Amino acid sequence: MLLGLSESELGIGNRLLLLDEELEENLREVQLTNGLRPTEKLLSGDFTVEMETGTGKTYVYLRTIFELNKNYGFTRFMIVVPSVAIKEGTYKTLQITQEHFEGLYPKARGYEYFNYDSKKPTV
């Protein structure tokens, strides 16, 4: 899979360099490998991943954040969640995994995070 970076006045973002046919082929291969009925036609390149509670979703996206920092130097991230309970769980995960992530990513030692409060928009 080829991934590139795209730069504009808004910043730097990922640019996926795959054809729709390549995405469809990859998706069907993954589905067949896992015993799932293959998708007939891919309607868009957008995917939703749904997993049960306790399967590691929060850890995976936090680890992805650290990889983006390590590999591309990205330094600011916003995590948006759908409920107060998930917001609190994410914040707690950041607290209890800080030592772990600082061990995996020594250049990230001392990283900061906070809960955004829309009533107090300045940090």
N, C-alpha and C positions, 0 to 999 in steps of 0.2 A: 504494500500500500504506500502510495506517495503522498506525503503531507508537505505543504509548503507554508510560507508565511506571506501574508498580504499586509502591506503598510499603506496607511492613508493619514489624512490630517486628524482622524479620530484615534489613531493608535495602530498597534500591530495585532493581527488576528490570524487564525488558522485559515488555510485555503486548501480544501480537499481537491485533489487532482485525480479523481476517479470518475469514469463514465457511469451513467445510470445502470448500464448493462453489467458493469463490473460489480457494482453494489448489489444488484439483484442476484448475480451468480454467487457472490460470497454469502449473502443471506441464505440462499437456498442450500448451499453446502453446509452451513452451520445448522440449519434446521434439520436436514437429513441426518447429519452426524448425531444429533441429539434426539432422534426419533419423532420429530415434529413434522406435521403436514406442511409442505413447502408453500410459500406465498406465490400466488399466480403472477401478480404484477405489482411492482413496487410503485406506490403512488407518489412518494416523495422520498428525499434522503433523510427525513427526520425519523428518529426512533425514540420510543419510550421504553425504559427499563423498569419493570415492576418486580419487586422482591418482597418477601415476607419480612416482618420485624426481626431484627437480630441477625441478619445475614451479612452485614458488613458494608452497607451502602455508604454510611457516613465515613467510615475509615477509607474506603476506596476514593471518594472524592477529595478527602483531605490529603491523601497520599498523592493524588493527581496534582493538587495545588503545589505540593513540595517539589514534584518532578518538573512542573512548569517553571518554578522558580529556579531550580537547579539547571535545567537545560536551556531555558530561554531568558532567564533573568527577570521574569514577571514578579512584581513585588506587591501588588494590591489585588485583593480578591474580595468579591462580595458573594456571600452565600445567602440565597433566598429560599426560605422554607414556607410550607403552606399553613403551618399552625404554630400557636404559642408553645404547645407541648414539644414539637419537633425542634423549635428554636431553643428551648431550654435544654433538650437532650443534646443538641449540637454543641451548645456552649459548654456543657458538662464534659462532652467528649474532648473538646479542645483543651480543657483543664487537665483531664486525666491522661491524655496522650502527649502532652507537651514534651516531657522528658524522653519518651520513646522517639518522637519525630526529631528532636534535637540530636539524639544519638544516631539516627539514620542519616540526617542531613546536618552535619556540623556547622556549615556556613549559615544555617538558619537559626542558630542559637540566639535566644533572646527575642524571638519573633513575638509580635504583639497581635492581639485580637480583642474585639469588643462587641457588645450588643448595640446595634444602632437603635436610637430612640427618636422617632419622627417628631416628637415634641421638643427635642433638643438637637437640631440638625448639625450643630458645630461640635467638632471633637477636640 
